[in-house]
Amino acid sequence: MFEFYRDCSFIGQNTSSWFTLILQLATPLIALCAVIIALRNLAGLTRAQSIQTHMNLIALENEIRKNHATFKISALNHKNATKSTSEKILTSLQLDTLKLEEDNAFIAYVNSVDKLASLINAKYVQEQFNERDWKNEYEEIFKDVKNLSDGYFIIITNKSSLITNIDKVLLNFNFTKK
């Protein structure tokens, strides 16, 4: 039985060389298929990342709106509470609590707007959303926050550091003509 295989040894060599040839031809085709699949996956990941960036920007814009509304409401509550009427007399502690709520709402509002300014300064959002006109969309909000911050009385250290990114964006907007 073993002698038969020794006599047919030429078949083994031929089969081996054919097998090698087939592998040499198939390897580039398999590699090409892998590259095509990788490119399709990369396109899908890029699309998913773009969608996630859109969702994050929408969430940040909603946070800005919510914080602005909270600040306006708390400022109005504090203002109304300080107007003493005979019907409504609040204790000093209650007034301090309302002032603290207003201050916290102010800081949250300024911080959320400053986050957006930080993203604009870092050019993250411009690369993703190059069709948007950031100056026209947000310049008034940034100016309002800056003016509000400059005139708002709050006792915290480094109040000006709250709007560092807003100042940079406004400076850049002034040099950008549109």
C-alpha positions in Angstrom: 0.0 0.0 0.0 2.8 2.4 0.8 4.5 1.6 -2.4 1.6 2.9 -4.4 1.9 6.3 -2.8 5.6 6.3 -3.5 4.9 5.6 -7.1 2.3 8.4 -7.3 4.5 11.0 -5.7 4.3 13.2 -8.8 0.6 13.8 -8.1 1.5 15.2 -4.6 4.0 17.6 -6.1 1.5 18.7 -8.8 -1.3 19.1 -6.3 1.0 21.1 -4.0 2.0 23.5 -6.8 -1.6 23.9 -8.0 -2.7 24.6 -4.5 0.1 27.1 -4.0 -0.9 28.8 -7.3 -4.6 29.0 -6.3 -3.6 30.5 -2.9 -1.4 33.1 -4.5 -4.2 34.2 -6.8 -6.9 34.1 -4.1 -4.9 36.0 -1.4 -5.0 39.4 -3.3 -8.7 38.9 -4.0 -9.4 38.1 -0.3 -7.3 41.2 0.7 -9.3 43.4 -1.8 -12.6 42.1 -0.3 -11.3 42.9 3.2 -10.4 46.4 2.1 -13.8 47.0 0.5 -15.5 45.8 3.7 -13.3 48.0 5.8 -14.1 51.0 3.7 -17.8 50.4 4.0 -17.5 50.0 7.7 -15.5 53.2 7.9 -18.2 55.1 6.0 -20.8 53.7 8.4 -18.7 54.8 11.4 -18.2 58.2 10.0 -21.9 58.6 9.4 -22.7 57.3 13.0 -20.1 59.8 14.4 -21.7 62.6 12.4 -25.2 61.7 13.7 -23.8 61.6 17.3 -22.2 65.0 16.9 -25.6 66.4 15.7 -27.3 64.9 18.6 -24.7 66.3 21.1 -25.1 69.8 19.5 -28.9 69.6 19.8 -28.6 68.4 23.4 -26.2 71.4 24.2 -28.6 73.8 22.5 -31.5 72.4 24.6 -29.4 72.7 27.7 -28.7 76.4 26.9 -32.4 77.1 26.4 -33.4 75.2 29.6 -30.7 77.0 31.6 -31.7 80.4 30.2 -35.4 79.8 31.1 -34.4 78.6 34.6 -32.3 81.7 35.1 -35.0 84.1 33.9 -37.6 82.4 36.2 -35.3 82.4 39.2 -34.3 86.1 38.6 -38.0 87.0 38.3 -38.8 85.1 41.5 -36.0 86.9 43.3 -37.1 90.3 41.9 -40.7 89.7 42.9 -39.7 88.5 46.4 -37.6 91.6 47.1 -40.6 93.8 46.4 -42.0 93.8 49.8 -45.7 94.2 50.0 -48.0 93.9 52.9 -49.3 90.6 51.7 -45.9 89.0 51.1 -43.1 89.4 53.6 -40.3 86.9 53.3 -37.6 86.2 55.8 -34.0 87.0 55.1 -33.3 83.3 54.7 -35.9 82.9 52.1 -34.6 85.9 50.2 -31.0 84.5 50.4 -32.3 81.1 49.1 -34.0 82.8 46.2 -30.8 84.8 45.4 -28.7 81.6 45.6 -31.1 79.8 43.2 -30.8 82.8 40.8 -27.0 82.7 41.1 -26.8 79.0 40.5 -29.1 79.3 37.5 -27.0 82.2 36.2 -23.8 80.1 36.5 -25.4 77.1 34.8 -26.6 79.3 31.9 -23.3 81.0 31.4 -21.4 77.6 31.6 -23.7 76.0 29.0 -23.2 78.9 26.6 -19.4 78.9 27.3 -19.4 75.1 26.4 -20.7 76.0 23.0 -18.2 78.8 22.6 -15.5 76.4 23.5 -16.5 74.0 20.8 -16.7 76.8 18.2 -13.2 78.0 19.3 -11.8 74.6 19.0 -13.3 74.3 15.4 -14.9 71.0 16.3 -18.4 72.0 15.2 -17.3 74.0 12.1 -15.7 70.9 10.6 -18.8 68.9 11.2 -21.3 71.6 10.3 -19.5 73.7 7.7 -22.8 74.8 6.2 -23.9 76.6 9.4 -23.3 80.3 10.0 -22.2 80.3 13.6 -21.8 84.0 13.8 -25.4 84.8 12.7 -26.8 82.0 14.8 -25.1 82.7 18.1 -23.4 86.1 18.1 -26.4 87.8 19.8 -26.6 85.1 22.5 -22.8 85.4 23.2 -23.1 89.2 23.4 -26.1 89.0 25.7 -24.3 86.6 28.0 -21.2 88.8 28.1 -23.3 91.9 28.9 -25.3 90.0 31.5 -22.1 88.6 33.0 -20.5 92.1 33.1 -23.5 93.6 34.8 -24.6 90.7 37.0 -23.8 91.0 40.7 -22.6 87.7 42.0 -20.0 86.9 44.6 -17.7 84.3 43.1 -14.0 84.3 42.6 -12.8 84.6 39.0 -16.2 85.6 37.6 -14.5 86.7 34.3 -13.1 83.1 33.8 -16.7 82.0 33.3 -16.8 83.6 29.9 -13.3 83.1 28.6 -14.4 81.1 25.6 -17.3 83.5 24.9 -14.8 86.4 24.8 -12.6 84.5 22.3 -15.5 83.7 20.0 -16.7 87.3 20.0 -13.2 88.5 19.2 -13.1 86.0 16.3 -16.5 87.0 15.1 -15.4 90.7 15.0 -12.6 89.7 12.7 -14.9 87.6 10.5 -16.9 89.6 7.9 -20.1 87.9 6.7 
